[in-house]
């Protein structure tokens, strides 16, 4: 099966995999692109023979709604981390913000965050980060297809991002804040689409047992 599941806030992607695996009684269950525990939204799951399709989901275009908290930077670049920097926030107009967002559209170079699963010498970066060890990371080319300004206030910018594989929205939030002459972190994240799979057609985790029983 290919399943479009809504990952709740507070769950890891593996929590969802484990829950669905127990319900469908299938050993092979994989997801097509992880979501951090603080984030919610579309999580594509493949079961059985369909796990061969996981890689193809990772290559699909993804869409996110994100809140960038300005003036505060955390070590994880998200709300779960410790504050490491604060800065004044300039008075920003809609035009100024839109001009900065345009800078990030296209193929750009992005530095992966320290709190990520990218491996260095066989160890994920987050293990070094938890020990306070900073490892130099090479910037990688990623593709941002579009960034739309949805709303903004004095200290929060809400954007819609359409992007390709390997994009870290946490790093994007940090970089956008810097271009706005302040600091920032990703405060809220919702993945609203993976390819043709939209959040409007997601199955809620609590509804899945009823959903699957109606099909078996």
Secondary structure, 3 states (H helix, E strand, C coil): CEEEEEECCCCCHHHHHHHHHHHHCCCCEEECCCCCCCCEEEEEEEEHHHHHHHHHHHCCCEEEEEEEEECEEECCCECCCCEEEECCCCCCCHHHHHHHHHHCCEEEEEECCCCCCCEECCEEHHHHHHCCCCCCCCEEEEEEEEEEEEEECCCEEEEEEEECCCCCHHHHHHHHHHHCCCCEEEEEEEEEEECCEEHHHCEEHHHHHHHHHCCC
